[in-house]
Amino acid sequence: MDYNLLNLSPTWTTVLIILIAWEVAWKGLALWRASHNDQIDWFVALLIINSVGVLPILYLVFHPKPDRLKTSQPG
C-alpha cells in the first residue's frame, strides 16, 4: 500500500488539516499564557511535546489566567 502524502483522500486531507489547526490554536494559546506567566518549564514542554492539543488544554485548565487587575488590600 502506498502511503504517499500527496495521494491522501479528500477525507483524510480534511481530517489532517483540522487536527493541525486544532493543535496550532491550543498550543499557541498555551504558549502565550505560559510566557506571560513566566513559566519557562511549561513553555519548553508545550513547545516540544506534540499531543494534538491535550497538553495545552490541560495546562490552560490547571493554570488559569492570573488576575492582574487585583490590587493588594492593606490589612
All heavy atoms as a GROMACS GRO file, in nm:
protein
  610
    1MET      N    1   0.083  -0.118   0.000
    1MET     CA    2   0.000   0.000   0.000
    1MET      C    3   0.088   0.124   0.000
    1MET      O    4   0.185   0.133   0.075
    1MET     CB    5  -0.090  -0.003   0.123
    1MET     CG    6  -0.201   0.096   0.118
    1MET     SD    7  -0.317   0.066   0.253
    1MET     CE    8  -0.465   0.060   0.160
    2ASP      N    9   0.056   0.221  -0.083
    2ASP     CA   10   0.134   0.343  -0.096
    2ASP      C   11   0.081   0.450  -0.001
    2ASP      O   12  -0.036   0.486  -0.005
    2ASP     CB   13   0.124   0.392  -0.241
    2ASP     CG   14   0.213   0.512  -0.267
    2ASP    OD1   15   0.306   0.535  -0.187
    2ASP    OD2   16   0.188   0.581  -0.366
    3TYR      N   17   0.168   0.499   0.087
    3TYR     CA   18   0.127   0.599   0.185
    3TYR      C   19   0.185   0.737   0.150
    3TYR      O   20   0.223   0.812   0.237
    3TYR     CB   21   0.172   0.559   0.326
    3TYR     CG   22   0.094   0.443   0.380
    3TYR    CD1   23   0.152   0.318   0.391
    3TYR    CD2   24  -0.036   0.459   0.419
    3TYR    CE1   25   0.081   0.211   0.440
    3TYR    CE2   26  -0.109   0.353   0.469
    3TYR     CZ   27  -0.050   0.230   0.479
    3TYR     OH   28  -0.122   0.124   0.529
    4ASN      N   29   0.188   0.770   0.026
    4ASN     CA   30   0.239   0.899  -0.018
    4ASN      C   31   0.141   1.008   0.027
    4ASN      O   32   0.022   1.002   0.001
    4ASN     CB   33   0.253   0.899  -0.170
    4ASN     CG   34   0.320   1.025  -0.220
    4ASN    OD1   35   0.338   1.120  -0.146
    4ASN    ND2   36   0.357   1.023  -0.348
    5LEU      N   37   0.191   1.110   0.096
    5LEU     CA   38   0.105   1.216   0.148
    5LEU      C   39   0.034   1.294   0.038
    5LEU      O   40  -0.070   1.352   0.061
    5LEU     CB   41   0.186   1.313   0.234
    5LEU     CG   42   0.229   1.260   0.369
    5LEU    CD1   43   0.316   1.364   0.441
    5LEU    CD2   44   0.108   1.227   0.454
    6LEU      N   45   0.088   1.294  -0.080
    6LEU     CA   46   0.024   1.366  -0.189
    6LEU      C   47  -0.097   1.292  -0.244
    6LEU      O   48  -0.176   1.349  -0.317
    6LEU     CB   49   0.125   1.392  -0.301
    6LEU     CG   50   0.246   1.476  -0.261
    6LEU    CD1   51   0.343   1.488  -0.377
    6LEU    CD2   52   0.201   1.613  -0.214
    7ASN      N   53  -0.113   1.166  -0.209
    7ASN     CA   54  -0.224   1.086  -0.260
    7ASN      C   55  -0.330   1.058  -0.153
    7ASN      O   56  -0.401   0.960  -0.162
    7ASN     CB   57  -0.173   0.953  -0.317
    7ASN     CG   58  -0.090   0.975  -0.442
    7ASN    OD1   59  -0.114   1.068  -0.516
    7ASN    ND2   60   0.007   0.888  -0.464
    8LEU      N   61  -0.339   1.142  -0.051
    8LEU     CA   62  -0.441   1.122   0.052
    8LEU      C   63  -0.579   1.150  -0.005
    8LEU      O   64  -0.597   1.238  -0.089
    8LEU     CB   65  -0.418   1.217   0.170
    8LEU     CG   66  -0.302   1.183   0.264
    8LEU    CD1   67  -0.289   1.293   0.368
    8LEU    CD2   68  -0.324   1.051   0.332
    9SER      N   69  -0.676   1.077   0.046
    9SER     CA   70  -0.813   1.103   0.004
    9SER      C   71  -0.857   1.238   0.058
    9SER      O   72  -0.802   1.288   0.157
    9SER     CB   73  -0.906   0.993   0.056
    9SER     OG   74  -0.922   1.005   0.195
   10PRO      N   75  -0.956   1.300  -0.002
   10PRO     CA   76  -1.004   1.430   0.048
   10PRO      C   77  -1.050   1.424   0.193
   10PRO      O   78  -1.032   1.520   0.268
   10PRO     CB   79  -1.120   1.463  -0.045
   10PRO     CG   80  -1.092   1.388  -0.171
   10PRO     CD   81  -1.022   1.262  -0.127
   11THR      N   82  -1.105   1.312   0.236
   11THR     CA   83  -1.149   1.298   0.374
   11THR      C   84  -1.031   1.304   0.470
   11THR      O   85  -1.035   1.377   0.570
   11THR     CB   86  -1.225   1.165   0.394
   11THR    OG1   87  -1.334   1.161   0.303
   11THR    CG2   88  -1.273   1.150   0.536
   12TRP      N   89  -0.925   1.229   0.440
   12TRP     CA   90  -0.808   1.228   0.527
   12TRP      C   91  -0.735   1.362   0.523
   12TRP      O   92  -0.679   1.406   0.624
   12TRP     CB   93  -0.713   1.115   0.492
   12TRP     CG   94  -0.765   0.984   0.542
   12TRP    CD1   95  -0.809   0.879   0.468
   12TRP    CD2   96  -0.780   0.945   0.679
   12TRP    NE1   97  -0.852   0.778   0.550
   12TRP    CE2   98  -0.835   0.816   0.680
   12TRP    CE3   99  -0.754   1.008   0.800
   12TRP    CZ2  100  -0.863   0.747   0.798
   12TRP    CZ3  101  -0.782   0.940   0.918
   12TRP    CH2  102  -0.836   0.812   0.915
   13THR      N  103  -0.734   1.426   0.409
   13THR     CA  104  -0.674   1.558   0.399
   13THR      C  105  -0.748   1.657   0.488
   13THR      O  106  -0.686   1.736   0.560
   13THR     CB  107  -0.675   1.608   0.253
   13THR    OG1  108  -0.605   1.513   0.172
   13THR    CG2  109  -0.610   1.743   0.241
   14THR      N  110  -0.880   1.652   0.487
   14THR     CA  111  -0.962   1.740   0.572
   14THR      C  112  -0.937   1.712   0.719
   14THR      O  113  -0.921   1.805   0.799
   14THR     CB  114  -1.111   1.722   0.538
   14THR    OG1  115  -1.130   1.748   0.399
   14THR    CG2  116  -1.197   1.814   0.621
   15VAL      N  117  -0.933   1.585   0.757
   15VAL     CA  118  -0.906   1.548   0.896
   15VAL      C  119  -0.769   1.599   0.939
   15VAL      O  120  -0.753   1.654   1.049
   15VAL     CB  121  -0.917   1.394   0.916
   15VAL    CG1  122  -0.863   1.352   1.051
   15VAL    CG2  123  -1.061   1.349   0.898
   16LEU      N  124  -0.670   1.582   0.854
   16LEU     CA  125  -0.535   1.627   0.885
   16LEU      C  126  -0.529   1.780   0.903
   16LEU      O  127  -0.469   1.830   0.997
   16LEU     CB  128  -0.438   1.583   0.775
   16LEU     CG  129  -0.291   1.611   0.797
   16LEU    CD1  130  -0.241   1.539   0.922
   16LEU    CD2  131  -0.211   1.568   0.676
   17ILE      N  132  -0.596   1.852   0.815
   17ILE     CA  133  -0.599   1.999   0.826
   17ILE      C  134  -0.668   2.042   0.954
   17ILE      O  135  -0.622   2.134   1.024
   17ILE     CB  136  -0.665   2.061   0.702
   17ILE    CG1  137  -0.574   2.043   0.581
   17ILE    CG2  138  -0.699   2.208   0.725
   17ILE    CD1  139  -0.638   2.079   0.449
   18ILE      N  140  -0.778   1.978   0.990
   18ILE     CA  141  -0.849   2.011   1.114
   18ILE      C  142  -0.762   1.983   1.236
   18ILE      O  143  -0.755   2.064   1.329
   18ILE     CB  144  -0.983   1.935   1.122
   18ILE    CG1  145  -1.081   1.990   1.018
   18ILE    CG2  146  -1.044   1.942   1.261
   18ILE    CD1  147  -1.206   1.908   0.999
   19LEU      N  148  -0.692   1.869   1.238
   19LEU     CA  149  -0.604   1.836   1.351
   19LEU      C  150  -0.488   1.935   1.362
   19LEU      O  151  -0.451   1.975   1.474
   19LEU     CB  152  -0.550   1.694   1.337
   19LEU     CG  153  -0.648   1.582   1.371
   19LEU    CD1  154  -0.584   1.445   1.341
   19LEU    CD2  155  -0.691   1.589   1.515
   20ILE      N  156  -0.432   1.975   1.252
   20ILE     CA  157  -0.323   2.073   1.255
   20ILE      C  158  -0.374   2.206   1.308
   20ILE      O  159  -0.310   2.269   1.393
   20ILE     CB  160  -0.259   2.088   1.115
   20ILE    CG1  161  -0.183   1.960   1.079
   20ILE    CG2  162  -0.169   2.210   1.109
   20ILE    CD1  163  -0.136   1.955   0.935
   21ALA      N  164  -0.489   2.251   1.261
   21ALA     CA  165  -0.545   2.378   1.309
   21ALA      C  166  -0.577   2.370   1.458
   21ALA      O  167  -0.552   2.466   1.533
   21ALA     CB  168  -0.671   2.413   1.229
   22TRP      N  169  -0.632   2.257   1.503
   22TRP     CA  170  -0.663   2.235   1.644
   22TRP      C  171  -0.537   2.246   1.730
   22TRP      O  172  -0.534   2.316   1.831
   22TRP     CB  173  -0.728   2.097   1.659
   22TRP     CG  174  -0.756   2.051   1.797
   22TRP    CD1  175  -0.674   1.976   1.876
   22TRP    CD2  176  -0.873   2.074   1.874
   22TRP    NE1  177  -0.733   1.952   1.997
   22TRP    CE2  178  -0.856   2.011   1.999
   22TRP    CE3  179  -0.992   2.142   1.850
   22TRP    CZ2  180  -0.953   2.013   2.098
   22TRP    CZ3  181  -1.088   2.144   1.950
   22TRP    CH2  182  -1.068   2.082   2.071
   23GLU      N  183  -0.431   2.177   1.688
   23GLU     CA  184  -0.306   2.178   1.763
   23GLU      C  185  -0.244   2.317   1.767
   23GLU      O  186  -0.201   2.364   1.872
   23GLU     CB  187  -0.206   2.079   1.700
   23GLU     CG  188  -0.067   2.081   1.760
   23GLU     CD  189  -0.058   2.022   1.900
   23GLU    OE1  190  -0.151   1.952   1.942
   23GLU    OE2  191   0.042   2.048   1.968
   24VAL      N  192  -0.241   2.386   1.655
   24VAL     CA  193  -0.180   2.518   1.649
   24VAL      C  194  -0.256   2.617   1.738
   24VAL      O  195  -0.195   2.697   1.810
   24VAL     CB  196  -0.172   2.568   1.503
   24VAL    CG1  197  -0.137   2.715   1.496
   24VAL    CG2  198  -0.072   2.485   1.425
   25ALA      N  199  -0.388   2.612   1.735
   25ALA     CA  200  -0.469   2.705   1.814
   25ALA      C  201  -0.445   2.686   1.964
   25ALA      O  202  -0.417   2.781   2.037
   25ALA     CB  203  -0.616   2.688   1.781
   26TRP      N  204  -0.457   2.563   2.011
   26TRP     CA  205  -0.439   2.536   2.155
   26TRP      C  206  -0.296   2.559   2.199
   26TRP      O  207  -0.269   2.614   2.306
   26TRP     CB  208  -0.482   2.393   2.190
   26TRP     CG  209  -0.631   2.378   2.193
   26TRP    CD1  210  -0.708   2.312   2.103
   26TRP    CD2  211  -0.720   2.432   2.291
   26TRP    NE1  212  -0.840   2.321   2.138
   26TRP    CE2  213  -0.850   2.393   2.255
   26TRP    CE3  214  -0.704   2.507   2.406
   26TRP    CZ2  215  -0.962   2.428   2.328
   26TRP    CZ3  216  -0.816   2.543   2.480
   26TRP    CH2  217  -0.943   2.504   2.441
   27LYS      N  218  -0.202   2.514   2.117
   27LYS     CA  219  -0.061   2.532   2.153
   27LYS      C  220  -0.025   2.680   2.158
   27LYS      O  221   0.044   2.725   2.248
   27LYS     CB  222   0.030   2.459   2.054
   27LYS     CG  223   0.176   2.465   2.093
   27LYS     CD  224   0.263   2.384   2.001
   27LYS     CE  225   0.258   2.241   2.049
   27LYS     NZ  226   0.372   2.162   2.004
   28GLY      N  227  -0.073   2.757   2.062
   28GLY     CA  228  -0.045   2.900   2.061
   28GLY      C  229  -0.098   2.970   2.185
   28GLY      O  230  -0.028   3.050   2.248
   29LEU      N  231  -0.221   2.939   2.223
   29LEU     CA  232  -0.281   3.000   2.342
   29LEU      C  233  -0.205   2.960   2.468
   29LEU      O  234  -0.175   3.044   2.553
   29LEU     CB  235  -0.428   2.960   2.354
   29LEU     CG  236  -0.505   3.020   2.472
   29LEU    CD1  237  -0.505   3.172   2.465
   29LEU    CD2  238  -0.648   2.968   2.472
   30ALA      N  239  -0.171   2.833   2.480
   30ALA     CA  240  -0.100   2.785   2.599
   30ALA      C  241   0.042   2.843   2.606
   30ALA      O  242   0.088   2.883   2.714
   30ALA     CB  243  -0.094   2.632   2.599
   31LEU      N  244   0.111   2.850   2.493
   31LEU     CA  245   0.245   2.910   2.492
   31LEU      C  246   0.240   3.058   2.529
   31LEU      O  247   0.324   3.108   2.603
   31LEU     CB  248   0.310   2.893   2.354
   31LEU     CG  249   0.359   2.754   2.319
   31LEU    CD1  250   0.399   2.747   2.172
   31LEU    CD2  251   0.476   2.714   2.407
   32TRP      N  252   0.140   3.127   2.479
   32TRP     CA  253   0.125   3.269   2.511
   32TRP      C  254   0.104   3.288   2.661
   32TRP      O  255   0.168   3.371   2.723
   32TRP     CB  256   0.007   3.327   2.432
   32TRP     CG  257  -0.013   3.472   2.454
   32TRP    CD1  258   0.052   3.574   2.391
   32TRP    CD2  259  -0.103   3.532   2.546
   32TRP    NE1  260   0.007   3.694   2.440
   32TRP    CE2  261  -0.089   3.672   2.535
   32TRP    CE3  262  -0.195   3.482   2.637
   32TRP    CZ2  263  -0.162   3.760   2.612
   32TRP    CZ3  264  -0.269   3.571   2.713
   32TRP    CH2  265  -0.251   3.708   2.700
   33ARG      N  266   0.014   3.206   2.719
   33ARG     CA  267  -0.012   3.220   2.863
   33ARG      C  268   0.110   3.181   2.946
   33ARG      O  269   0.142   3.247   3.044
   33ARG     CB  270  -0.133   3.137   2.904
   33ARG     CG  271  -0.168   3.164   3.051
   33ARG     CD  272  -0.294   3.102   3.097
   33ARG     NE  273  -0.408   3.155   3.026
   33ARG     CZ  274  -0.529   3.100   3.033
   33ARG    NH1  275  -0.548   2.993   3.107
   33ARG    NH2  276  -0.630   3.152   2.967
   34ALA      N  277   0.179   3.074   2.909
   34ALA     CA  278   0.297   3.032   2.984
   34ALA      C  279   0.406   3.139   2.978
   34ALA      O  280   0.473   3.166   3.079
   34ALA     CB  281   0.352   2.900   2.929
   35SER      N  282   0.420   3.205   2.864
   35SER     CA  283   0.522   3.310   2.855
   35SER      C  284   0.484   3.431   2.940
   35SER      O  285   0.570   3.492   3.004
   35SER     CB  286   0.544   3.351   2.710
   35SER     OG  287   0.431   3.419   2.658
   36HIS      N  288   0.357   3.467   2.943
   36HIS     CA  289   0.313   3.581   3.023
   36HIS      C  290   0.315   3.550   3.173
   36HIS      O  291   0.320   3.642   3.254
   36HIS     CB  292   0.175   3.627   2.980
   36HIS     CG  293   0.180   3.706   2.853
   36HIS    ND1  294   0.205   3.841   2.851
   36HIS    CD2  295   0.168   3.668   2.724
   36HIS    CE1  296   0.207   3.883   2.726
   36HIS    NE2  297   0.185   3.779   2.647
   37ASN      N  298   0.308   3.422   3.209
   37ASN     CA  299   0.315   3.382   3.349
   37ASN      C  300   0.458   3.352   3.392
   37ASN      O  301   0.480   3.304   3.503
   37ASN     CB  302   0.228   3.259   3.376
   37ASN     CG  303   0.081   3.289   3.367
   37ASN    OD1  304   0.039   3.404   3.368
   37ASN    ND2  305   0.000   3.185   3.354
   38ASP      N  306   0.554   3.375   3.304
   38ASP     CA  307   0.696   3.347   3.331
   38ASP      C  308   0.718   3.202   3.376
   38ASP      O  309   0.795   3.175   3.467
   38ASP     CB  310   0.752   3.443   3.436
   38ASP     CG  311   0.755   3.586   3.387
   38ASP    OD1  312   0.782   3.605   3.266
   38ASP    OD2  313   0.730   3.678   3.466
   39GLN      N  314   0.652   3.108   3.311
   39GLN     CA  315   0.665   2.966   3.342
   39GLN      C  316   0.746   2.900   3.230
   39GLN      O  317   0.692   2.835   3.142
   39GLN     CB  318   0.528   2.902   3.357
   39GLN     CG  319   0.450   2.958   3.474
   39GLN     CD  320   0.308   2.905   3.480
   39GLN    OE1  321   0.244   2.887   3.378
   39GLN    NE2  322   0.261   2.882   3.602
   40ILE      N  323   0.878   2.914   3.239
   40ILE     CA  324   0.966   2.866   3.133
   40ILE      C  325   0.961   2.715   3.116
   40ILE      O  326   0.968   2.664   3.004
   40ILE     CB  327   1.111   2.916   3.156
   40ILE    CG1  328   1.199   2.887   3.033
   40ILE    CG2  329   1.172   2.854   3.280
   40ILE    CD1  330   1.167   2.968   2.914
   41ASP      N  331   0.946   2.641   3.227
   41ASP     CA  332   0.939   2.494   3.216
   41ASP      C  333   0.817   2.451   3.135
   41ASP      O  334   0.826   2.363   3.050
   41ASP     CB  335   0.934   2.430   3.355
   41ASP     CG  336   1.062   2.454   3.434
   41ASP    OD1  337   1.166   2.482   3.371
   41ASP    OD2  338   1.057   2.446   3.558
   42TRP      N  339   0.704   2.511   3.164
   42TRP     CA  340   0.582   2.480   3.089
   42TRP      C  341   0.597   2.523   2.944
   42TRP      O  342   0.553   2.453   2.853
   42TRP     CB  343   0.460   2.546   3.152
   42TRP     CG  344   0.394   2.462   3.253
   42TRP    CD1  345   0.399   2.477   3.388
   42TRP    CD2  346   0.313   2.347   3.228
   42TRP    NE1  347   0.326   2.378   3.449
   42TRP    CE2  348   0.272   2.296   3.352
   42TRP    CE3  349   0.271   2.281   3.113
   42TRP    CZ2  350   0.191   2.185   3.365
   42TRP    CZ3  351   0.189   2.169   3.125
   42TRP    CH2  352   0.151   2.123   3.250
   43PHE      N  353   0.656   2.638   2.921
   43PHE     CA  354   0.674   2.687   2.785
   43PHE      C  355   0.754   2.588   2.701
   43PHE      O  356   0.714   2.552   2.590
   43PHE     CB  357   0.743   2.824   2.786
   43PHE     CG  358   0.753   2.886   2.650
   43PHE    CD1  359   0.651   2.966   2.601
   43PHE    CD2  360   0.864   2.865   2.570
   43PHE    CE1  361   0.660   3.024   2.475
   43PHE    CE2  362   0.874   2.922   2.444
   43PHE     CZ  363   0.771   3.001   2.397
   44VAL      N  364   0.865   2.541   2.756
   44VAL     CA  365   0.951   2.446   2.684
   44VAL      C  366   0.878   2.314   2.661
   44VAL      O  367   0.881   2.258   2.552
   44VAL     CB  368   1.084   2.424   2.760
   44VAL    CG1  369   1.164   2.311   2.700
   44VAL    CG2  370   1.165   2.553   2.761
   45ALA      N  371   0.809   2.264   2.763
   45ALA     CA  372   0.734   2.137   2.749
   45ALA      C  373   0.626   2.150   2.642
   45ALA      O  374   0.610   2.061   2.557
   45ALA     CB  375   0.673   2.097   2.883
   46LEU      N  376   0.552   2.260   2.646
   46LEU     CA  377   0.446   2.280   2.547
   46LEU      C  378   0.503   2.295   2.406
   46LEU      O  379   0.442   2.252   2.309
   46LEU     CB  380   0.364   2.403   2.583
   46LEU     CG  381   0.276   2.390   2.707
   46LEU    CD1  382   0.234   2.527   2.757
   46LEU    CD2  383   0.155   2.303   2.678
   47LEU      N  384   0.619   2.357   2.397
   47LEU     CA  385   0.682   2.378   2.267
   47LEU      C  386   0.730   2.248   2.206
   47LEU      O  387   0.717   2.225   2.086
   47LEU     CB  388   0.798   2.476   2.282
   47LEU     CG  389   0.866   2.524   2.155
   47LEU    CD1  390   0.768   2.603   2.070
   47LEU    CD2  391   0.986   2.609   2.189
   48ILE      N  392   0.783   2.158   2.290
   48ILE     CA  393   0.845   2.035   2.240
   48ILE      C  394   0.745   1.922   2.220
   48ILE      O  395   0.750   1.849   2.121
   48ILE     CB  396   0.957   1.990   2.336
   48ILE    CG1  397   1.070   2.093   2.332
   48ILE    CG2  398   1.008   1.852   2.302
   48ILE    CD1  399   1.179   2.068   2.434
   49ILE      N  400   0.652   1.906   2.312
   49ILE     CA  401   0.562   1.790   2.310
   49ILE      C  402   0.442   1.816   2.220
   49ILE      O  403   0.368   1.912   2.240
   49ILE     CB  404   0.515   1.755   2.453
   49ILE    CG1  405   0.636   1.720   2.540
   49ILE    CG2  406   0.414   1.641   2.450
   49ILE    CD1  407   0.604   1.705   2.686
   50ASN      N  408   0.424   1.730   2.121
   50ASN     CA  409   0.306   1.737   2.035
   50ASN      C  410   0.204   1.636   2.083
   50ASN      O  411   0.230   1.515   2.082
   50ASN     CB  412   0.344   1.708   1.890
   50ASN     CG  413   0.430   1.817   1.832
   50ASN    OD1  414   0.402   1.934   1.851
   50ASN    ND2  415   0.536   1.779   1.763
   51SER      N  416   0.090   1.684   2.127
   51SER     CA  417  -0.009   1.594   2.187
   51SER      C  418  -0.150   1.617   2.133
   51SER      O  419  -0.247   1.590   2.200
   51SER     CB  420  -0.009   1.614   2.339
   51SER     OG  421  -0.043   1.748   2.369
   52VAL      N  422  -0.161   1.670   2.013
   52VAL     CA  423  -0.289   1.700   1.949
   52VAL      C  424  -0.377   1.784   2.042
   52VAL      O  425  -0.496   1.763   2.053
   52VAL     CB  426  -0.361   1.572   1.902
   52VAL    CG1  427  -0.475   1.606   1.807
   52VAL    CG2  428  -0.266   1.477   1.832
   53GLY      N  429  -0.315   1.877   2.111
   53GLY     CA  430  -0.390   1.970   2.194
   53GLY      C  431  -0.415   1.928   2.336
   53GLY      O  432  -0.463   2.007   2.416
   54VAL      N  433  -0.384   1.804   2.372
   54VAL     CA  434  -0.415   1.755   2.506
   54VAL      C  435  -0.334   1.827   2.613
   54VAL      O  436  -0.390   1.880   2.710
   54VAL     CB  437  -0.394   1.601   2.516
   54VAL    CG1  438  -0.414   1.554   2.658
   54VAL    CG2  439  -0.489   1.529   2.423
   55LEU      N  440  -0.202   1.835   2.597
   55LEU     CA  441  -0.118   1.901   2.697
   55LEU      C  442  -0.150   2.051   2.707
   55LEU      O  443  -0.165   2.102   2.818
   55LEU     CB  444   0.030   1.880   2.666
   55LEU     CG  445   0.128   1.935   2.770
   55LEU    CD1  446   0.104   1.870   2.907
   55LEU    CD2  447   0.270   1.912   2.725
   56PRO      N  448  -0.166   2.123   2.595
   56PRO     CA  449  -0.203   2.264   2.609
   56PRO      C  450  -0.338   2.285   2.679
   56PRO      O  451  -0.352   2.376   2.760
   56PRO     CB  452  -0.210   2.314   2.464
   56PRO     CG  453  -0.119   2.225   2.390
   56PRO     CD  454  -0.132   2.090   2.456
   57ILE      N  455  -0.435   2.200   2.651
   57ILE     CA  456  -0.566   2.213   2.717
   57ILE      C  457  -0.551   2.188   2.866
   57ILE      O  458  -0.606   2.262   2.948
   57ILE     CB  459  -0.669   2.118   2.653
   57ILE    CG1  460  -0.703   2.164   2.511
   57ILE    CG2  461  -0.796   2.110   2.738
   57ILE    CD1  462  -0.784   2.065   2.431
   58LEU      N  463  -0.476   2.085   2.904
   58LEU     CA  464  -0.454   2.058   3.047
   58LEU      C  465  -0.384   2.175   3.115
   58LEU      O  466  -0.419   2.215   3.226
   58LEU     CB  467  -0.373   1.930   3.066
   58LEU     CG  468  -0.444   1.800   3.032
   58LEU    CD1  469  -0.347   1.683   3.042
   58LEU    CD2  470  -0.563   1.779   3.123
   59TYR      N  471  -0.286   2.232   3.048
   59TYR     CA  472  -0.216   2.347   3.105
   59TYR      C  473  -0.313   2.463   3.126
   59TYR      O  474  -0.315   2.526   3.231
   59TYR     CB  475  -0.101   2.392   3.015
   59TYR     CG  476  -0.042   2.523   3.060
   59TYR    CD1  477   0.043   2.528   3.169
   59TYR    CD2  478  -0.075   2.641   2.997
   59TYR    CE1  479   0.094   2.649   3.214
   59TYR    CE2  480  -0.025   2.763   3.040
   59TYR     CZ  481   0.060   2.765   3.149
   59TYR     OH  482   0.109   2.884   3.193
   60LEU      N  483  -0.393   2.492   3.026
   60LEU     CA  484  -0.486   2.605   3.035
   60LEU      C  485  -0.591   2.584   3.144
   60LEU      O  486  -0.633   2.679   3.210
   60LEU     CB  487  -0.552   2.629   2.900
   60LEU     CG  488  -0.458   2.682   2.792
   60LEU    CD1  489  -0.525   2.676   2.657
   60LEU    CD2  490  -0.413   2.822   2.824
   61VAL      N  491  -0.632   2.460   3.165
   61VAL     CA  492  -0.732   2.432   3.268
   61VAL      C  493  -0.672   2.444   3.407
   61VAL      O  494  -0.732   2.504   3.497
   61VAL     CB  495  -0.791   2.290   3.248
   61VAL    CG1  496  -0.872   2.246   3.368
   61VAL    CG2  497  -0.878   2.287   3.122
   62PHE      N  498  -0.552   2.389   3.427
   62PHE     CA  499  -0.494   2.384   3.562
   62PHE      C  500  -0.407   2.506   3.597
   62PHE      O  501  -0.366   2.520   3.711
   62PHE     CB  502  -0.413   2.255   3.580
   62PHE     CG  503  -0.502   2.134   3.585
   62PHE    CD1  504  -0.504   2.044   3.479
   62PHE    CD2  505  -0.585   2.111   3.694
   62PHE    CE1  506  -0.587   1.933   3.483
   62PHE    CE2  507  -0.667   2.001   3.698
   62PHE     CZ  508  -0.669   1.911   3.592
   63HIS      N  509  -0.382   2.592   3.499
   63HIS     CA  510  -0.308   2.715   3.526
   63HIS      C  511  -0.390   2.831   3.470
   63HIS      O  512  -0.360   2.885   3.363
   63HIS     CB  513  -0.169   2.712   3.460
   63HIS     CG  514  -0.078   2.613   3.522
   63HIS    ND1  515  -0.005   2.641   3.635
   63HIS    CD2  516  -0.049   2.485   3.489
   63HIS    CE1  517   0.066   2.534   3.667
   63HIS    NE2  518   0.040   2.438   3.581
   64PRO      N  519  -0.494   2.870   3.542
   64PRO     CA  520  -0.582   2.975   3.490
   64PRO      C  521  -0.509   3.108   3.477
   64PRO      O  522  -0.405   3.130   3.538
   64PRO     CB  523  -0.693   2.983   3.595
   64PRO     CG  524  -0.637   2.922   3.717
   64PRO     CD  525  -0.534   2.824   3.673
   65LYS      N  526  -0.568   3.194   3.399
   65LYS     CA  527  -0.511   3.326   3.376
   65LYS      C  528  -0.505   3.402   3.507
   65LYS      O  529  -0.604   3.412   3.578
   65LYS     CB  530  -0.599   3.400   3.275
   65LYS     CG  531  -0.545   3.532   3.231
   65LYS     CD  532  -0.636   3.588   3.125
   65LYS     CE  533  -0.584   3.721   3.077
   65LYS     NZ  534  -0.672   3.776   2.974
   66PRO      N  535  -0.388   3.457   3.540
   66PRO     CA  536  -0.378   3.532   3.665
   66PRO      C  537  -0.458   3.662   3.655
   66PRO      O  538  -0.464   3.723   3.550
   66PRO     CB  539  -0.230   3.560   3.679
   66PRO     CG  540  -0.176   3.554   3.541
   66PRO     CD  541  -0.263   3.455   3.468
   67ASP      N  542  -0.517   3.699   3.766
   67ASP     CA  543  -0.595   3.822   3.769
   67ASP      C  544  -0.500   3.937   3.798
   67ASP      O  545  -0.466   3.964   3.912
   67ASP     CB  546  -0.704   3.812   3.876
   67ASP     CG  547  -0.801   3.928   3.867
   67ASP    OD1  548  -0.788   4.010   3.774
   67ASP    OD2  549  -0.889   3.938   3.953
   68ARG      N  550  -0.454   4.002   3.692
   68ARG     CA  551  -0.355   4.109   3.707
   68ARG      C  552  -0.419   4.240   3.754
   68ARG      O  553  -0.349   4.335   3.785
   68ARG     CB  554  -0.282   4.131   3.576
   68ARG     CG  555  -0.200   4.012   3.537
   68ARG     CD  556  -0.133   4.036   3.404
   68ARG     NE  557  -0.066   3.914   3.360
   68ARG     CZ  558   0.064   3.897   3.359
   68ARG    NH1  559   0.142   3.996   3.396
   68ARG    NH2  560   0.117   3.785   3.318
   69LEU      N  561  -0.552   4.244   3.757
   69LEU     CA  562  -0.618   4.368   3.797
   69LEU      C  563  -0.638   4.376   3.948
   69LEU      O  564  -0.677   4.481   3.998
   69LEU     CB  565  -0.754   4.379   3.726
   69LEU     CG  566  -0.747   4.386   3.574
   69LEU    CD1  567  -0.888   4.389   3.516
   69LEU    CD2  568  -0.668   4.507   3.529
   70LYS      N  569  -0.613   4.267   4.020
   70LYS     CA  570  -0.627   4.269   4.164
   70LYS      C  571  -0.522   4.360   4.226
   70LYS      O  572  -0.408   4.361   4.185
   70LYS     CB  573  -0.610   4.128   4.224
   70LYS     CG  574  -0.729   4.041   4.213
   70LYS     CD  575  -0.705   3.912   4.288
   70LYS     CE  576  -0.824   3.822   4.282
   70LYS     NZ  577  -0.798   3.695   4.348
   71THR      N  578  -0.565   4.435   4.324
   71THR     CA  579  -0.469   4.515   4.400
   71THR      C  580  -0.469   4.464   4.542
   71THR      O  581  -0.572   4.420   4.594
   71THR     CB  582  -0.508   4.664   4.398
   71THR    OG1  583  -0.639   4.678   4.450
   71THR    CG2  584  -0.501   4.720   4.257
   72SER      N  585  -0.355   4.468   4.603
   72SER     CA  586  -0.347   4.418   4.740
   72SER      C  587  -0.411   4.519   4.835
   72SER      O  588  -0.391   4.640   4.822
   72SER     CB  589  -0.203   4.392   4.780
   72SER     OG  590  -0.129   4.510   4.769
   73GLN      N  591  -0.491   4.467   4.924
   73GLN     CA  592  -0.558   4.549   5.023
   73GLN      C  593  -0.471   4.561   5.146
   73GLN      O  594  -0.421   4.461   5.196
   73GLN     CB  595  -0.692   4.483   5.063
   73GLN     CG  596  -0.790   4.467   4.948
   73GLN     CD  597  -0.854   4.600   4.911
   73GLN    OE1  598  -0.862   4.688   4.992
   73GLN    NE2  599  -0.895   4.612   4.785
   74PRO      N  600  -0.446   4.682   5.193
   74PRO     CA  601  -0.367   4.693   5.316
   74PRO      C  602  -0.444   4.635   5.432
   74PRO      O  603  -0.563   4.656   5.446
   74PRO     CB  604  -0.346   4.843   5.333
   74PRO     CG  605  -0.447   4.909   5.245
   74PRO     CD  606  -0.486   4.811   5.140
   75GLY      N  607  -0.380   4.558   5.511
   75GLY     CA  608  -0.456   4.495   5.616
   75GLY      C  609  -0.380   4.474   5.734
   75GLY      O  610  -0.375   4.450   5.839
   0.00000   0.00000   0.00000
